[in-house]
Amino acid sequence: MAKKKTATSGYKKTLCTKCTGLCCRYFALPIETPEDWGDYDDIRWYLAHENVTVFVEEGDWYLNVINKCRYLSEKDYK
């Protein structure tokens, strides 16, 4: 029986070798612009977690999770 290829087979070799892209080290999700103290309390809760930041870019708010891609090796992760 032939070896079955998966969707990610060869992925690391072609896209991740010596990757320097910041996108492989974090991901950011848009969040609603805070409007009241409850919204800011939610943001405070996000920030209580390790490797999480919140930033504003061009008036849009984002939750930033600093966590490297599983396909990025320790050698390439700098």
Stockholm file with secondary structure:
# STOCKHOLM 1.0

chainA/1-78         MAKKKTATSGYKKTLCTKCTGLCCRYFALPIETPEDWGDYDDIRWYLAHENVTVFVEEGDWYLNVINKCRYLSEKDYK
#=GR chainA/1-78 SS CCCCCCTTTTHIIIIITTCCCGGGTEEEEEECCCCSHHHHHHHHHHHTSTTEEEEEETTEEEEEEECCCTTSCTTTCC
#=GC SS_cons        CCCCCCTTTTHIIIIITTCCCGGGTEEEEEECCCCSHHHHHHHHHHHTSTTEEEEEETTEEEEEEECCCTTSCTTTCC
//
